[in-house]
Amino acid sequence: MSPRAPSASGMIGDRGLVWFRRDLRASDHTALLHAARSCGAGVVGVFVISPGEWRRHDEACCKVEFWLRCLADLSSTLAGLNIPLLIEHAATPGDVPAAVLRAAARAGAGTLLFHNEYEVNEVRRDAAVERAAVAAGLAVKRFDDRVIVPPGAVKTNDGGWYTVFSPFRRKWYTVLAESMPTVGPTPRKQAAIAGLGPDAVPDRVDGFGSNVDPALWPAGEREATRRLEAFAAERIASYKDDRDFPGIDGTSSLSPYLAAGVISARRCLKAAMEANGGRFDSGGKGPVAWISELVWREFYNHLLVAFPRLCMHRPFKLDTDRIRWRDDEGLFDAWKRGMTGFPIVDAAMRQLAATGWMHNRLRMVAAMFLTKDLFIDWRRGERYFMQCLVDGDLASNNGGWQWSASTGTDAAPYFRIFNPSSQSDRYDPEGRFIRRWVPELAGVDSALLHDPARLPRGLFGGSAYPQPIVDRSATRAMVVREFKRVGAVPADTAEEE
Ligand SMILES: Cc1cc2nc3c(=O)[nH]c(=O)nc-3n(C[C@H](O)[C@H](O)[C@H](O)COP(=O)(O)OP(=O)(O)OC[C@H]3O[C@@H](n4cnc5c(N)ncnc54)[C@H](O)[C@@H]3O)c2cc1C
């Protein structure tokens, strides 16, 4: 097919500009595939380096660094397909539309294609970009691609949004069975575009220098595929049994790749189903449990669309907005530094700081500890996690924090409190994980490791390990009283797990 001649504005009607955001891949990318199949005059990509927006959203330095490496990998894959990736810069969120339009002009594109994002600021930004693009004469095509089943497609029988996970999942299974998504290929090589090559991808952005070792999170689609395949072949069968033990490598560690869109959720589902004889809601308990975690990811994205206040620091349970959280910088700081005197919490927080990642069981333990033991506002913890996590994602992070703080969608008919000692004893019985991250305690007997009150004090290997910074039983009474006061807990329903 020969390219159409440029119009008076310099745009070529059927040249596509694909705006990449948190979908840094070439394979199974709905917008890219659509462009490659329908834009006969070639396809160009663009990514906008947007530090003002990233700072405003507390994007972690290690995550930005990971994005840049994934972007470089994507750029070289796309170059092999004759799709040049342009890099534009926007100092503030308000500069993004102009940056995208600059790329469209450089590309001579007539159509802008991108995937929907669901956070409030991103929705507003995308609307502004769409308006500017249309005003400049571009056609705009948008697709739902972040989740397997688009938000809004899973509704109750009377058209409402689900607010509880289990019924959501049941309906999600029904919707999936009715229209199983297919996994798209990498586009075929396009005709070369004369005079336009890829821009250099920066290897750093000012203000986002990271201390996390990049070797922990190798970039790119090949690595994401390798992780998925290894997990599906070796570990998915035992996932249900192993997933809660931080000392075991029992989960996929795909979250940074899913959060940056380096691999699609559809592909993950497909791999799990292949490991499960084509089934998603029955069969092996490992694959079924893993698919269920993918559904949590879907659920939290649906909630963002249904309840935009979740993006605006508001709780899901509105009553809990009146809770008078404790303001204590010293306690908050000790929690961040992994110096609370509760070994399982400290090990978790140190893992987060060192690797940009924390095991799911421990995210719940650490979040529960901050909110129910230190009684510090969940929003402070949510923000700190976002500033540290290589997989930081507003929907899942907010969902996890609100679930843990009992301000969210947890459907338990009682007030849930994790006891760090029982959690530690149950999920790290030999203290393998604790000893790795809290080396001061390497020589301490396992039985004592789980009981902060009985931990021998003094110097361990030359370093002092702190006394417990809080008397749990005293705070617990205060927390339950305050939740009762605002009407968010029925009387006497607190249960320790
Ligand atoms: C307080 C708190 C904060 C969290 N913050 C984030 C976050 O910012 N980004 C993030 O991706 N996940 C977050 N999670 C969910 C979960 O902890 C991580 O997705 C998981 O630990 C990632 O490890 P994995 O890839 O090995 O997961 P696996 O167990 O292999 O699961 C596969 C994938 O399913 C998804 N998933 C798994 N569990 C959950 C869950 N509970 N909620 C939503 N999606 C899930 C993830 O995309 C994950 O990669 C948070 C959970 C809590 C309790």
The ligand as a Tripos MOL2 file, in Angstrom:
@<TRIPOS>MOLECULE
LIG
   53    58     1     0     0
SMALL
NO_CHARGES

@<TRIPOS>ATOM
      1 C1         -0.9100   -2.6210   51.2160 C.3       1 LIG1
      2 C2         -0.7680   -3.2380   49.8280 C.ar      1 LIG1
      3 C3         -0.2370   -2.4850   48.7890 C.ar      1 LIG1
      4 C4         -0.1100   -3.0360   47.5030 C.ar      1 LIG1
      5 N1          0.3980   -2.2620   46.4800 N.ar      1 LIG1
      6 C5          0.4790   -2.7710   45.2350 C.ar      1 LIG1
      7 C6          0.9570   -1.9740   44.1540 C.ar      1 LIG1
      8 O1          1.2510   -0.7890   44.2980 O.2       1 LIG1
      9 N2          1.0800   -2.5640   42.9270 N.ar      1 LIG1
     10 C7          0.7320   -3.8750   42.7210 C.ar      1 LIG1
     11 O2          0.8680   -4.3560   41.5840 O.2       1 LIG1
     12 N3          0.2440   -4.6250   43.7100 N.ar      1 LIG1
     13 C8          0.1120   -4.1300   44.9610 C.ar      1 LIG1
     14 N4         -0.3620   -4.9170   45.9730 N.ar      1 LIG1
     15 C9         -0.8280   -6.2830   45.6590 C.3       1 LIG1
     16 C10         0.2200   -7.3920   45.8050 C.3       1 LIG1
     17 O3          0.8740   -7.2850   47.0250 O.3       1 LIG1
     18 C11         1.2540   -7.4100   44.6800 C.3       1 LIG1
     19 O4          0.6150   -7.3370   43.4290 O.3       1 LIG1
     20 C12         2.0630   -8.7110   44.7150 C.3       1 LIG1
     21 O5          2.7230   -8.8350   45.9400 O.3       1 LIG1
     22 C13         3.0530   -8.7160   43.5860 C.3       1 LIG1
     23 O6          3.8520   -9.8580   43.6210 O.3       1 LIG1
     24 P1          3.7780  -10.9390   42.4730 P.3       1 LIG1
     25 O7          3.8840  -10.2890   41.1520 O.co2     1 LIG1
     26 O8          4.7650  -12.0030   42.8070 O.co2     1 LIG1
     27 O9          2.2950  -11.4640   42.6540 O.3       1 LIG1
     28 P2          1.5880  -12.8390   42.2900 P.3       1 LIG1
     29 O10         1.1270  -13.4340   43.5660 O.co2     1 LIG1
     30 O11         2.3920  -13.6810   41.3920 O.co2     1 LIG1
     31 O12         0.2710  -12.3290   41.5350 O.3       1 LIG1
     32 C14         0.2370  -12.1040   40.1270 C.3       1 LIG1
     33 C15        -0.2170  -10.7130   39.8280 C.3       1 LIG1
     34 O13        -1.5430  -10.5110   40.2850 O.3       1 LIG1
     35 C16        -1.6880   -9.1720   40.7590 C.3       1 LIG1
     36 N5         -1.9970   -9.2130   42.1880 N.ar      1 LIG1
     37 C17        -1.5940  -10.1240   43.0810 C.ar      1 LIG1
     38 N6         -2.1180   -9.8740   44.2960 N.ar      1 LIG1
     39 C18        -2.8480   -8.7530   44.1640 C.ar      1 LIG1
     40 C19        -3.6350   -7.9840   45.0580 C.ar      1 LIG1
     41 N7         -3.7930   -8.3060   46.3460 N.pl3     1 LIG1
     42 N8         -4.2290   -6.8730   44.5870 N.ar      1 LIG1
     43 C20        -4.1130   -6.5170   43.2880 C.ar      1 LIG1
     44 N9         -3.3880   -7.2150   42.3970 N.ar      1 LIG1
     45 C21        -2.7730   -8.3160   42.8190 C.ar      1 LIG1
     46 C22        -0.3630   -8.4680   40.5300 C.3       1 LIG1
     47 O14        -0.4120   -7.7990   39.2990 O.3       1 LIG1
     48 C23         0.5990   -9.6260   40.5050 C.3       1 LIG1
     49 O15         1.7830   -9.3620   39.7850 O.3       1 LIG1
     50 C24        -0.5180   -4.3750   47.2650 C.ar      1 LIG1
     51 C25        -1.0540   -5.1250   48.3340 C.ar      1 LIG1
     52 C26        -1.1770   -4.5620   49.5920 C.ar      1 LIG1
     53 C27        -1.7480   -5.3910   50.7050 C.3       1 LIG1
@<TRIPOS>BOND
     1     1     2 1
     2     2     3 ar
     3     2    52 ar
     4     3     4 ar
     5     4     5 ar
     6     4    50 ar
     7     5     6 ar
     8     6     7 ar
     9     6    13 1
    10     7     8 2
    11     7     9 ar
    12     9    10 ar
    13    10    11 2
    14    10    12 ar
    15    12    13 ar
    16    13    14 ar
    17    14    15 1
    18    14    50 ar
    19    15    16 1
    20    16    17 1
    21    16    18 1
    22    18    19 1
    23    18    20 1
    24    20    21 1
    25    20    22 1
    26    22    23 1
    27    23    24 1
    28    24    25 2
    29    24    26 1
    30    24    27 1
    31    27    28 1
    32    28    29 2
    33    28    30 1
    34    28    31 1
    35    31    32 1
    36    32    33 1
    37    33    34 1
    38    33    48 1
    39    34    35 1
    40    35    36 1
    41    35    46 1
    42    36    37 ar
    43    36    45 ar
    44    37    38 ar
    45    38    39 ar
    46    39    40 ar
    47    39    45 ar
    48    40    41 1
    49    40    42 ar
    50    42    43 ar
    51    43    44 ar
    52    44    45 ar
    53    46    47 1
    54    46    48 1
    55    48    49 1
    56    50    51 ar
    57    51    52 ar
    58    52    53 1
@<TRIPOS>SUBSTRUCTURE
     1 LIG1         1 GROUP 0 **** ****
